[in-house]
Amino acid sequence: MKVTLIDYTGAGAPDPASYAAGLLIFTKNTRLEMDLTSVEKYQNAPKDSQETELAYMANTIPSSWEFVDYTFMIQDVTRAFTHQLVRTRTASFAQQTMRVLNVNGWGYGAGPSIKDDMLRNQMYNDTMESIAKSYDDLIDEGAAIEDARGVLPTNIHTNIVMKANLRTMAEMVTKRSSPRTQGEYRDFIEAVKVEMIRVHPWVRLFLERDFNRAAKDLDEMIQKLPDNIASEYKTNMIKLVDQMRKG
């Protein structure tokens, strides 16, 4: 997996972090002031002043978070993962096609219960090689690419571009940080956090809020509970943690 931030609010500005922070703060204060000089005032404010405003915003109504955007190029991920990713209704996507593009030589992923076991991994790889040969043979025999793709596996690698605002990204990080989330999705979450913090260091305030950290710690504790603890008790604890994540 490779996640690259290819565009974001403030890209090209002398100080992208201050530019985006100032815009965010301005949109929060528009009820009291609505003029262009206010935008520049907040964008040129001292870092500590911006941080104070942002810390408050990170724990209040999130509607103004939608004015800061991020666009990612996501490469070499499985379609099993992107099938989940594109359910994010408030993001935009552009994905590599398999309908008209011959994906000869495609790569694929495998879950830990397969790749960490020699026999299962061999069985899995043999199956993938058989599918690859069938795909190429179908096209060589005149099958349309859009028809031949029907034999391709869910875990075939693909590339996708995603654009989302800060509100969507913060909600995604919160909901998908659970250890019960598919491993590939958790890897993606960690990668996007690194990219967002790289250009906007203050975004930690929105992605790593106190109750999110508490929920993560509780999740890890639940996973370590001994087997003799009743499953119903564990399930109820998990539900409580999920409620924390919803805010």
C-alpha positions in Angstrom: 0.0 0.0 0.0 1.2 3.5 -0.8 -0.8 6.6 0.2 0.2 10.0 -1.2 -1.4 13.3 -0.4 -1.5 15.0 -3.9 -3.6 18.1 -3.0 -4.9 19.8 0.0 -6.2 23.2 1.3 -3.3 25.6 1.4 -1.1 23.7 -1.1 1.1 26.3 -2.8 0.7 28.9 -0.1 3.8 30.1 1.7 2.6 28.5 4.9 0.0 25.8 4.1 -0.7 25.0 7.7 -1.5 28.6 8.7 -3.5 29.1 5.5 -5.8 26.1 6.2 -6.0 26.9 9.9 -6.9 30.5 9.3 -9.6 29.5 6.8 -11.0 27.0 9.3 -11.1 29.5 12.1 -12.7 32.1 9.9 -15.5 29.8 8.9 -16.2 29.2 12.6 -16.5 32.9 13.3 -18.6 34.0 10.3 -21.6 34.5 12.5 -19.9 37.5 14.0 -17.7 38.7 11.2 -18.0 38.2 7.4 -15.3 40.0 5.4 -12.2 39.1 3.5 -9.9 40.9 5.9 -10.9 38.5 8.6 -9.6 35.6 6.6 -6.2 37.1 6.3 -6.2 38.1 10.0 -6.7 34.5 11.1 -4.3 33.1 8.5 -1.6 35.5 9.7 -2.3 35.0 13.4 0.5 33.7 15.7 0.7 29.9 15.8 -0.2 29.7 19.5 -3.3 31.8 18.9 -4.4 29.5 16.0 -3.8 26.4 18.2 -6.0 27.8 20.9 -8.9 28.4 18.5 -8.4 25.0 16.8 -8.3 23.2 20.1 -11.7 24.6 20.9 -13.1 23.8 17.4 -11.9 20.2 17.6 -14.4 19.6 20.4 -17.4 21.5 19.2 -19.9 21.5 16.3 -18.0 20.0 13.3 -19.8 21.7 10.4 -17.0 24.2 9.8 -14.5 21.4 9.5 -15.8 20.8 5.9 -13.9 23.8 4.5 -10.5 22.0 4.6 -10.0 19.3 1.9 -7.5 16.5 1.2 -7.0 14.5 -2.0 -5.1 11.2 -1.8 -3.7 8.8 -4.3 -4.0 5.3 -2.9 -2.0 2.6 -4.7 -1.6 -1.2 -4.5 -4.6 -1.8 -2.3 -7.2 -4.6 -2.7 -10.6 -4.2 -4.1 -11.9 -5.8 -1.0 -10.6 -2.7 0.8 -11.9 -0.2 -1.8 -15.4 -1.8 -1.7 -15.5 -0.7 2.0 -13.8 2.7 1.4 -16.2 3.9 -1.3 -19.1 3.5 1.2 -18.0 6.8 2.6 -20.8 8.9 1.2 -19.2 12.3 1.8 -16.1 11.6 -0.2 -15.3 11.6 -3.9 -13.6 8.7 -5.7 -11.9 7.9 -9.0 -10.8 4.3 -9.4 -8.7 2.4 -11.9 -11.0 0.5 -14.3 -11.0 -3.2 -15.0 -13.7 -2.9 -17.6 -11.6 -1.7 -20.5 -8.1 -2.0 -19.1 -6.3 -5.3 -19.5 -4.8 -5.9 -16.1 -2.4 -8.7 -17.2 0.2 -9.2 -14.5 -2.0 -8.0 -11.7 -0.9 -8.2 -8.1 -3.0 -9.3 -5.1 -3.1 -9.2 -1.4 -3.7 -11.9 1.3 -4.9 -11.7 4.8 -2.6 -12.7 7.8 -4.4 -16.0 8.4 -3.2 -17.0 4.9 0.1 -15.4 4.4 1.4 -16.4 7.8 0.7 -20.1 7.2 2.9 -21.9 4.7 0.3 -24.4 3.5 -2.5 -21.9 3.2 -0.3 -19.4 1.5 0.8 -22.0 -1.1 -2.8 -22.9 -1.8 -3.8 -19.3 -2.1 -0.9 -18.5 -4.5 -1.6 -21.5 -6.7 -5.3 -20.4 -7.0 -4.2 -16.9 -8.0 -1.9 -18.2 -10.7 -4.7 -20.4 -12.1 -7.0 -17.4 -12.2 -4.4 -15.3 -13.9 -3.9 -17.9 -16.6 -7.6 -18.2 -17.1 -8.0 -14.5 -17.5 -5.2 -14.2 -20.1 -6.5 -17.3 -22.0 -10.0 -15.9 -22.2 -8.8 -12.6 -23.6 -6.5 -14.5 -26.1 -9.5 -16.5 -27.2 -11.4 -13.3 -28.0 -13.4 -12.6 -24.8 -14.1 -8.9 -24.1 -12.0 -7.5 -21.3 -15.2 -6.5 -19.5 -16.4 -10.1 -19.6 -13.0 -11.7 -18.7 -12.8 -9.6 -15.6 -15.5 -11.7 -14.1 -12.9 -14.3 -13.0 -10.7 -11.8 -11.2 -10.5 -12.1 -7.4 -11.7 -9.6 -4.8 -8.2 -9.2 -3.5 -6.7 -8.0 -6.8 -4.7 -4.8 -6.4 -6.1 -1.5 -7.6 -5.4 2.2 -7.4 -7.9 4.9 -6.4 -8.0 8.6 -5.8 -10.1 9.9 -2.9 -11.0 13.5 -2.0 -12.6 14.3 1.4 -12.9 17.1 3.8 -11.5 17.3 7.4 -14.9 16.3 8.9 -15.1 13.2 6.8 -11.5 12.2 7.5 -11.9 12.8 11.3 -15.0 10.7 11.4 -13.3 7.9 9.3 -10.3 7.9 11.6 -12.5 7.6 14.7 -14.7 4.8 13.3 -12.0 2.8 11.7 -9.4 2.8 14.4 -11.0 -0.2 16.2 -8.9 -3.4 16.3 -12.0 -5.1 14.8 -11.5 -3.1 11.6 -9.9 -5.0 8.7 -6.1 -4.8 8.9 -5.7 -3.1 5.5 -8.2 -0.4 6.5 -6.3 0.3 9.7 -3.1 0.5 7.7 -4.7 3.1 5.4 -6.0 5.1 8.4 -2.4 5.3 9.8 -1.0 6.3 6.4 -3.5 9.1 5.9 -2.9 10.5 9.4 0.8 10.7 8.6 0.2 12.6 5.4 -2.4 15.0 6.9 -0.2 15.8 9.9 2.8 16.3 7.6 1.2 19.3 5.9 -1.1 20.5 8.7 0.5 19.6 12.1 -2.4 21.1 14.0 -4.8 18.4 12.5 -3.7 16.1 15.4 -6.3 18.0 17.5 -9.0 16.7 15.2 -7.7 13.2 14.6 -6.4 12.3 18.1 -8.9 13.8 20.5 -8.9 12.6 24.1 -12.0 10.4 23.9 -10.6 8.7 20.8 -7.5 7.8 22.6 -9.5 6.5 25.5 -11.7 4.4 23.2 -8.6 2.9 21.6 -7.1 2.1 25.0 -10.3 0.4 26.2 -10.5 -1.6 22.9 -7.0 -3.0 23.5 -7.9 -3.9 27.1 -11.0 -5.7 26.0 -9.0 -7.7 23.5 -6.7 -8.9 26.3 -9.4 -10.0 28.6 -9.0 -13.8 29.6 -11.2 -16.3 27.8 -13.1 -17.1 31.0 -14.8 -13.7 30.9 -18.3 -14.1 29.6 -18.7 -13.3 25.9 -21.9 -11.3 26.6 -19.9 -9.1 29.0 -17.2 -8.5 26.3 -19.9 -7.7 23.7 -21.5 -5.1 26.0 -18.1 -3.5 26.6 -17.4 -3.3 22.9 -20.8 -1.7 22.2 -20.0 1.0 24.9 -16.7 1.7 23.2 -18.4 2.1 19.8 -20.8 4.6 21.4 -17.8 6.6 22.6 -16.5 6.7 19.0 -19.8 8.1 17.8 -19.2 11.2 20.0 
